[in-house]
Amino acid sequence: MDFIDQMNQFSKRVEQMIPNLQTEEATKMSLIVPFFQILGYDVFNPAEFMPEYTADVGIKKGEKVDYAIMDGDKPVILIEAKWCGDTLDKHDSQLFRYFGVTSARFGILTNGIIYKFYTDLDEQNKMDLTPFLEVDLLNLKPAMIMELKKFHKDNFSVEDISSTASELKYSKNIREFMQRQLESPSDDFVKYILSEIYTGSKTQNVIERFKPIIKKSLNTFISELMNDKISAALKNDTSNPDSDNNIEKNEENANEEHISKIHTTDQELEAFYIVKSILAEIMPLEKISYKDTETYFGILIDSNIRKWVCRLRLDGRKKSIAIPDENKKEVRHDIESNNDLYSLKNDLLEAAKRYLD
């Protein structure tokens, strides 16, 4: 069993065990120690995986961190463990204190479900206040598994992880910032854009007037950009037409003949972004696209009409979404609004998983 399969299997086990874990010690033995076993460490060898590592802090002597992964007689990773029912936000100060008085390059704060990985990007030998990597075992994504693999004993390299930690941390911050601006542009963000396009006085009234305009413009730009990429991909599609389903071929031909009649609505785009956010749990965002036709709005993998995840019909009074079963036959679900798509999360993920390599 490879590392990806091990992590996915362990993720399911974690979910099953959580209701029975009522203490920190039970969490350590059932969730945290097995996690580091999967990462290849000999958890029963204190020369490699030391429990209760002493990290004297200032005038306080005998301060202990739950575990330390050792390199010879020096710690390289400090691990602070909490009960699985505890939140981690209020506990990072403990790890912060320990980090500053040891030679460790990485700190991990975990409750057995969430793993927060820290280092010293902002100031040498001083742990950053925000993690460069955060992994949720109940929402485990392929990209996160690949980052975890770097911490496997067989792959571990301080230099390699340090070189990617900065990019991980700041790319995450940038994505979160852009997501916030797409949903609700801030005053400062609006002011910045206005400084490039508007010569008048940037009063609060002007800022408020431009907020919805900027929000709509940004979302439209992203949609058009994605449409252009999809169109280019479809033009270059060299798939064997003999393998197409007859229905799909007929629909594709009909779409080409009547493409001028197709108008992608805001409601369809909203549905696309909802489904895209769901599928992002198991695949990169750039693999997810859409194709609008006269009969339905389809969401695809790899811009391939044979890899369809769902077909939305939102134009009429009766709205529905069709999701393929294992034989690629439509299973239709009636919906009242796009919010109902969240209740079909598991069905959408199962459909998409069939197209993963």
C-alpha positions as CSV (number, residue, x, y, z in Angstrom):
1,M,0.0,0.0,0.0
2,D,1.5,3.3,-1.0
3,F,1.6,6.5,1.1
4,I,-1.5,8.0,-0.5
5,D,-3.6,4.9,0.1
6,Q,-2.3,4.7,3.7
7,M,-3.3,8.3,4.4
8,N,-6.7,8.0,2.9
9,Q,-7.4,4.8,4.8
10,F,-6.2,6.4,8.0
11,S,-8.4,9.4,7.4
12,K,-11.5,7.1,7.4
13,R,-10.3,5.4,10.6
14,V,-9.8,8.8,12.3
15,E,-13.4,9.7,11.6
16,Q,-14.6,6.4,13.1
17,M,-12.6,6.7,16.3
18,I,-13.3,10.3,17.2
19,P,-16.5,9.6,19.2
20,N,-14.7,7.2,21.5
21,L,-11.8,9.5,22.4
22,Q,-12.5,11.5,25.5
23,T,-9.0,12.5,26.7
24,E,-5.7,13.9,25.4
25,E,-3.9,10.6,26.2
26,A,-6.4,8.6,24.2
27,T,-6.0,11.0,21.3
28,K,-2.2,10.6,21.4
29,M,-2.3,6.8,21.4
30,S,-5.2,6.4,18.9
31,L,-4.6,9.2,16.4
32,I,-1.3,11.1,16.8
33,V,1.2,8.3,17.3
34,P,-0.2,6.1,14.5
35,F,0.0,9.2,12.2
36,F,3.7,9.5,12.7
37,Q,4.1,5.7,12.2
38,I,2.6,6.2,8.8
39,L,5.2,8.9,8.2
40,G,7.8,6.2,8.8
41,Y,9.1,7.0,12.3
42,D,9.8,4.4,14.9
43,V,7.5,5.7,17.6
44,F,8.8,3.1,20.1
45,N,12.4,4.3,19.7
46,P,13.0,7.4,21.9
47,A,16.3,8.1,20.1
48,E,14.1,8.8,17.1
49,F,10.7,9.7,18.4
50,M,11.1,11.1,22.0
51,P,8.0,11.6,24.2
52,E,8.0,14.3,26.9
53,Y,11.0,16.1,25.4
54,T,12.4,18.6,27.9
55,A,12.5,22.2,26.6
56,D,13.5,24.6,29.4
57,V,11.9,28.0,28.9
58,G,13.6,31.0,30.6
59,I,13.4,30.6,34.3
60,K,11.0,27.7,33.9
61,K,12.9,24.4,34.1
62,G,11.5,21.0,33.1
63,E,9.0,22.3,30.5
64,K,8.1,19.4,28.3
65,V,6.8,19.2,24.7
66,D,4.8,16.1,24.0
67,Y,7.0,14.6,21.3
68,A,10.2,15.5,19.5
69,I,11.5,13.9,16.3
70,M,15.3,13.6,16.8
71,D,18.3,13.8,14.6
72,G,21.1,12.4,16.8
73,D,20.8,14.3,20.1
74,K,19.0,17.3,18.7
75,P,15.3,17.8,17.9
76,V,14.3,18.7,14.4
77,I,10.5,18.7,14.8
78,L,8.6,19.5,18.0
79,I,5.1,18.2,18.4
80,E,2.5,19.6,20.8
81,A,-0.6,17.3,21.1
82,K,-4.1,18.2,22.3
83,W,-7.3,16.3,22.8
84,C,-9.3,15.8,19.5
85,G,-12.2,17.7,20.8
86,D,-10.1,20.8,21.6
87,T,-9.5,23.7,19.3
88,L,-5.9,24.6,18.5
89,D,-6.0,28.4,18.3
90,K,-5.4,28.9,22.0
91,H,-2.5,26.5,22.2
92,D,0.0,27.9,19.7
93,S,1.7,30.0,22.3
94,Q,3.0,26.9,24.1
95,L,4.7,25.6,21.0
96,F,6.0,29.1,20.3
97,R,7.8,29.1,23.7
98,Y,9.3,25.7,23.1
99,F,10.4,26.5,19.6
100,G,12.6,29.4,20.6
101,V,14.7,27.5,23.1
102,T,15.6,24.4,21.0
103,S,17.4,23.7,17.7
104,A,14.1,22.4,16.1
105,R,13.4,23.8,12.6
106,F,9.7,22.8,12.6
107,G,6.8,22.7,15.0
108,I,3.6,20.8,14.7
109,L,0.5,21.6,16.7
110,T,-2.2,18.9,16.5
111,N,-5.4,17.5,18.0
112,G,-5.1,14.4,15.9
113,I,-7.4,15.8,13.3
114,I,-5.9,19.1,12.4
115,Y,-2.1,19.3,11.9
116,K,-0.6,22.8,11.8
117,F,3.0,23.0,10.6
118,Y,5.2,26.0,11.7
119,T,8.7,27.2,10.9
120,D,10.7,30.4,11.2
121,L,10.1,32.2,7.9
122,D,9.6,35.7,9.3
123,E,12.4,35.8,11.8
124,Q,15.2,33.2,12.3
125,N,14.8,31.0,15.4
126,K,11.4,32.5,16.2
127,M,8.4,30.5,15.3
128,D,6.0,32.2,12.9
129,L,2.6,33.1,14.3
130,T,0.8,31.4,11.3
131,P,1.4,27.9,10.0
132,F,2.8,27.4,6.5
133,L,0.8,24.2,6.1
134,E,-2.5,23.1,7.7
135,V,-3.8,19.6,7.1
136,D,-7.3,18.4,8.1
137,L,-7.5,14.6,8.1
138,L,-11.3,14.7,7.8
139,N,-11.0,16.8,4.7
140,L,-7.8,15.3,3.2
141,K,-6.9,16.6,-0.3
142,P,-4.4,15.1,-2.7
143,A,-2.2,18.2,-2.7
144,M,-2.0,18.0,1.1
145,I,-1.0,14.4,1.1
146,M,1.9,15.3,-1.3
147,E,3.0,17.9,1.2
148,L,2.8,15.5,4.1
149,K,4.9,13.1,2.1
150,K,7.8,15.5,2.4
151,F,7.7,14.9,6.2
152,H,8.0,11.1,5.7
153,K,11.2,9.8,7.3
154,D,12.5,8.5,3.9
155,N,12.0,12.0,2.3
156,F,12.6,14.4,5.1
157,S,15.0,17.2,4.3
158,V,15.1,20.5,6.3
159,E,16.4,22.4,3.2
160,D,13.8,21.0,0.8
161,I,10.9,21.7,3.1
162,S,12.2,25.2,4.1
163,S,12.5,26.1,0.4
164,T,8.8,25.3,-0.3
165,A,7.4,26.5,3.1
166,S,7.5,30.2,2.1
167,E,5.7,29.6,-1.2
168,L,3.0,27.4,0.6
169,K,2.4,30.0,3.3
170,Y,2.1,33.1,1.0
171,S,0.3,31.4,-1.8
172,K,-2.3,30.3,0.7
173,N,-2.6,33.8,2.0
174,I,-2.9,35.2,-1.5
175,R,-5.7,32.8,-2.4
176,E,-7.6,33.6,0.7
177,F,-7.2,37.3,0.1
178,M,-8.4,37.1,-3.5
179,Q,-11.3,34.9,-2.4
180,R,-12.4,37.6,0.1
181,Q,-12.1,40.3,-2.6
182,L,-14.2,38.3,-5.1
183,E,-16.9,37.8,-2.5
184,S,-16.8,41.3,-0.9
185,P,-14.2,43.8,-2.0
186,S,-12.6,45.8,0.8
187,D,-12.3,49.6,0.9
188,D,-8.6,49.4,0.4
189,F,-8.9,47.0,-2.5
190,V,-11.5,49.2,-4.2
191,K,-9.3,52.3,-3.6
192,Y,-6.3,50.6,-5.3
193,I,-8.3,49.7,-8.4
194,L,-9.8,53.2,-8.5
195,S,-6.4,54.7,-8.3
196,E,-5.7,53.1,-11.7
197,I,-9.0,53.8,-13.5
198,Y,-10.8,56.8,-11.7
199,T,-9.5,60.3,-11.7
200,G,-12.2,61.8,-9.4
201,S,-12.1,62.1,-5.6
202,K,-12.3,58.7,-3.9
203,T,-14.9,59.5,-1.3
204,Q,-16.7,56.8,0.7
205,N,-19.8,57.2,-1.4
206,V,-17.7,56.6,-4.5
207,I,-16.1,53.6,-3.0
208,E,-19.5,52.1,-2.1
209,R,-20.8,52.8,-5.6
210,F,-17.9,51.0,-7.2
211,K,-17.9,47.9,-4.9
212,P,-20.6,46.0,-6.8
213,I,-19.1,47.1,-10.1
214,I,-15.7,45.8,-9.2
215,K,-17.1,42.6,-7.8
216,K,-19.1,41.9,-10.9
217,S,-16.2,42.9,-13.2
218,L,-13.7,40.6,-11.5
219,N,-16.0,37.6,-11.5
220,T,-16.9,38.2,-15.2
221,F,-13.2,38.5,-16.1
222,I,-12.5,35.1,-14.4
223,S,-15.4,33.5,-16.2
224,E,-14.4,34.8,-19.5
225,L,-10.8,33.7,-19.0
226,M,-11.9,30.2,-18.1
227,N,-14.2,30.2,-21.1
228,D,-11.3,31.1,-23.4
229,K,-9.2,28.3,-22.0
230,I,-12.0,25.8,-22.4
231,S,-12.6,26.9,-26.0
232,A,-8.9,26.5,-26.8
233,A,-8.9,23.0,-25.2
234,L,-11.9,21.9,-27.1
235,K,-10.4,23.0,-30.4
236,N,-7.3,21.0,-29.7
237,D,-9.2,17.9,-28.5
238,T,-7.7,15.0,-30.3
239,S,-9.7,12.2,-28.6
240,N,-11.0,9.4,-30.8
241,P,-14.5,10.3,-31.9
242,D,-15.4,6.6,-32.2
243,S,-15.3,6.2,-28.4
244,D,-17.9,8.9,-27.9
245,N,-21.3,8.1,-26.6
246,N,-23.9,8.8,-29.4
247,I,-25.9,11.1,-27.3
248,E,-22.8,13.1,-26.4
249,K,-21.8,13.4,-30.1
250,N,-25.3,14.6,-31.1
251,E,-25.3,17.1,-28.3
252,E,-21.9,18.4,-29.2
253,N,-22.8,18.8,-32.9
254,A,-26.0,20.6,-31.9
255,N,-24.1,22.9,-29.7
256,E,-21.7,23.9,-32.5
257,E,-24.5,24.6,-34.8
258,H,-26.4,26.8,-32.3
259,I,-23.6,28.2,-30.2
260,S,-24.7,31.8,-30.9
261,K,-27.9,31.1,-29.1
262,I,-26.2,30.1,-25.8
263,H,-26.1,32.5,-23.0
264,T,-24.4,31.6,-19.7
265,T,-26.4,33.0,-16.8
266,D,-25.1,34.3,-13.4
267,Q,-27.1,31.5,-11.8
268,E,-25.2,28.9,-13.8
269,L,-21.8,30.5,-13.0
270,E,-22.8,30.6,-9.3
271,A,-23.5,26.8,-9.5
272,F,-20.2,26.2,-11.3
273,Y,-18.3,27.9,-8.5
274,I,-20.2,26.0,-5.8
275,V,-19.4,22.6,-7.5
276,K,-15.9,23.7,-8.2
277,S,-15.3,24.5,-4.5
278,I,-16.7,21.0,-3.6
279,L,-14.4,19.2,-6.2
280,A,-11.4,21.2,-5.0
281,E,-11.2,18.7,-2.1
282,I,-9.9,16.0,-4.4
283,M,-8.3,17.7,-7.4
284,P,-6.6,20.9,-8.6
285,L,-8.9,23.7,-9.5
286,E,-7.5,24.0,-13.0
287,K,-8.9,20.6,-13.9
288,I,-12.5,21.7,-13.4
289,S,-14.3,23.5,-16.2
290,Y,-17.7,24.0,-17.7
291,K,-19.4,23.7,-21.1
292,D,-22.7,25.5,-21.7
293,T,-25.2,24.0,-24.2
294,E,-28.7,24.8,-25.2
295,T,-30.0,21.8,-23.2
296,Y,-27.9,21.9,-20.1
297,F,-24.9,23.5,-18.3
298,G,-22.3,20.8,-17.9
299,I,-19.3,20.7,-15.4
300,L,-16.4,18.8,-16.7
301,I,-13.0,17.4,-15.8
302,D,-10.0,18.3,-18.0
303,S,-12.4,20.1,-20.4
304,N,-13.5,16.7,-21.7
305,I,-17.2,16.1,-22.5
306,R,-16.8,12.4,-21.6
307,K,-15.6,13.3,-18.1
308,W,-18.8,15.1,-17.0
309,V,-19.5,15.5,-13.3
310,C,-23.0,17.0,-13.5
311,R,-25.4,18.6,-15.9
312,L,-27.5,21.5,-14.5
313,R,-30.8,22.6,-15.9
314,L,-31.6,25.9,-14.3
315,D,-33.4,27.9,-17.0
316,G,-36.9,26.6,-16.5
317,R,-39.3,26.8,-13.6
318,K,-38.3,23.3,-12.5
319,K,-34.6,23.2,-11.7
320,S,-32.5,20.1,-11.6
321,I,-29.0,18.6,-11.5
322,A,-28.1,15.3,-13.2
323,I,-25.1,13.3,-11.8
324,P,-23.7,10.2,-13.6
325,D,-23.9,6.8,-12.0
326,E,-21.1,4.2,-12.4
327,N,-22.5,3.5,-15.9
328,K,-22.5,7.2,-16.8
329,K,-26.3,7.3,-16.8
330,E,-28.0,10.5,-15.5
331,V,-29.4,10.4,-12.0
332,R,-31.6,13.5,-11.8
333,H,-32.2,15.5,-8.6
334,D,-34.7,18.3,-8.3
335,I,-33.4,21.5,-6.6
336,E,-35.0,24.7,-5.4
337,S,-31.8,26.8,-5.5
338,N,-28.1,26.5,-5.9
339,N,-27.8,26.1,-2.1
340,D,-29.2,22.6,-2.5
341,L,-26.0,21.6,-4.4
342,Y,-24.2,21.4,-1.1
343,S,-26.4,18.5,0.0
344,L,-25.2,16.5,-3.0
345,K,-21.6,16.9,-2.1
346,N,-20.9,13.2,-1.7
347,D,-22.6,12.3,-5.0
348,L,-20.5,14.9,-6.8
349,L,-17.3,13.8,-5.3
350,E,-18.0,10.1,-6.1
351,A,-18.7,11.1,-9.7
352,A,-15.5,13.1,-10.0
353,K,-13.3,10.4,-8.4
354,R,-14.1,8.0,-11.3
355,Y,-12.1,10.3,-13.6
356,L,-9.0,10.5,-11.4
357,D,-5.9,8.7,-12.6
